[in-house]
Amino acid sequence: MDYVLNNFIPELAKIIAVVLSIATGIPIWHKIQEFKTEQSKGLHEIYENIKKLSSESIENNHAEILVVLSRLTTKKLTTDEIQWFIKEPGAFLNLKQYGSIGSRYIRIDLQDRKFRLTTRVSTKFHRLIERAKIFTFVICSITIMSMLLFTTIAFTKNAMATIFLYIVVFVFISMSLWALFYLCGKIDKAVELDGKP
């Protein structure tokens, strides 16, 4: 009996834990697949609306097309860019990413029919300079803000105010580091998008 308790029950517990992990993972995976399916349906619906409006007349329907596109991007596309996104295979799938990166790092080359990096990030050296600018700005702002807050903390006698200021320092540093990774991530996304869609 001791043999069963010491050897069989721990092994049975491991098997039950694995089965439960898999059982809880299946509905999560299913929900993710449903979400992806809904997103692709929505993207196709937007594409069909824009294609229909552009077949009638892009110039006359430009404002309405921009309203439909606002579900994907806030970027104000020209009529030529809209035409390119509709006709270039695979380009429409990258519209949301193109809009989120912004014109600071990526542009559309209509003659070569592809995405191009701007001169600001066109080479590895330029990307290194841009990242260094972002890093320097973030570090300087963290340093200045921290010095101001810690100086204020040094002269504060109230314990609650001191705790509040420590929280402010923590939140500010966290937000600054998030901004650093977010902005550097935009450069990486622009590099990924560069070229034919």
N, C-alpha and C positions, 0 to 999 in steps of 0.2 A: 504494500500500500504506500509506503514512504517513497518507493521508487517511482510510482505513478505521480504522486504529488510533486516530487522534486524535479522530474524530467518531463512528464507529459503536459502538465498544466502550463508551465512557462512557454513551451513550444506552441501549445494551443492558443495561448494569449497572443503570441507573435503572429500566428496565422489570422486570428480574428482582427488584429490591428491592421494587417495588410489588406484584408478584405474590406474592412470599414473605410480605409483610406481610398481604395479604388471605388467603392460604392459612393462615397461623397464626391469623388472627382468626376465621375461620369456626368451627373447633372450640371456641374459647373462647365465642363467641356461642351455639353450640349447647348447651354445658354450662350457661350461664346460663339459657337457656330451659328446659332439663330441671329445673334447680333450682327455678325459679319454678313449674313444673308440679307438682313434688313438694310444694312448700309449699302450693299451693292445694288439692291432694288432701288433705293433712293437715288443713288448716283446715276443709274440707268434712266430713271424718270427725269432727272434734271437734264441729262444729255438729250433725251428725246424732245423735251420742251425747247431747248436751245436750238436743236437741229431744225425743228419745225419753224421756229421764229426766224432763224437765219435763212431758211429756204425762201421765205416770203420776201424779206428784205432786212439785211442787217442794219443798214443806216436808219431805216424807219423804226425798227424795233430795238434799237441799241439800248435805250433806257430800260425797256422791259427785260431784255436779256441780262442786263446788269443786275436787275432785281432778282431774277432767277439764280444767277451766279452767286448772289450774296449768301446763299446757303452754303457755299463752298469756300468763298474767298471774299475779302473786303477790298481786294485790289481792283481798281478801275481799269479794265482791259480795253484796248482800242479795238476797232472793228476788225483790223487785220489780225490781231492776236486772237480774237474770238474765232475767226475763220480758221486760223492755224490750229487751235485746240480742237476744233470740230473735225477737220480733215486729216490731221496728222495722226497716224495710228499710235495709240498708247499715250498720246499727249494729254487727253482729257483725264486719264487716271492720275496724272501728276499735278493737276490744277490746284488741288487743296494744298499740297506741299509747296508748290511754287508761290502761292499766295501767302503762306505762313513764313517763308524765308524772307520775302521782301526784296525790293529792287536794290538794296545795298550790296547784295552778294551775287544775285543771279538775274539774268535777263533772257529774253527770247531773241534769237537770231533768225529772223524771218527768211533771209536769203539762203542760209545753210540749213534751215528747217530743224533747228535744235536749240537746246538750252545752252547758254554760255555763262561762265563765271565773269563777273565784272573785274575790271583791272585791280580793284581793291584786294581781291583774293585769287587772282588768276594763276599765281605761282605759289610754290611752297613757301618761298621767302616772304611773299606778300601776306600769306595766311599767318605766318609766324609773327609778322609785324602787327597784324590786326588783333591776334590773340594777345600779344604783349600790351597793346593799347587797352584792351578790355581788362586784362589782369591788373595793369597799373591803375586804371580808374577805380576798380573795385577795391584794391588794397589801400589806395589813398583815401577813399571815402570811408572805409572801415577804420582806418587809423585816426582820421580827423574826428569822426563821430565818437569813437571809443574814448579818445582823449577828452573831448567835451563832456561826455557822460561820466567818465571816471573822476574828472575834476569836480563836477557837480556832486558826485557821490561823496567825495572827500570832505566837502563842506556841508553836507546834509546831516542833520542830527536825528531826523525822524527815521526810525527803522522801517516803517512801511514804505516811505518814499525811496529808501535805499534799495529795498527788495524790488520795487517797481522799476527803478532805473536799471538794475541788473537784468530784469526781464526784457526791458527795452533794448539793452545792449545785445542780449542773446538773439532777440528777434531780428534786430538790424543786421547782425553778422550772418544769421541764417539766410535772410532775404538777399543779402549781398552775394553770398556764395551761390545761392540758387541762380541769381542773375548771371553770374560768371559762367556757370555750366550751361545755362539756357542760351546765352549769346554765342558761346563757343560751339554749342550744338547746332546753331543755325549755320555756321560756317561749314561744319561737317555735312549737314543736309544739302547745302548748296553744291558741295563737291560731289556728293552722291548723284544729284540731279543733273549735273553737267553732262552734256552730250545728247545723243538721240534718245527720245522717250522710249 
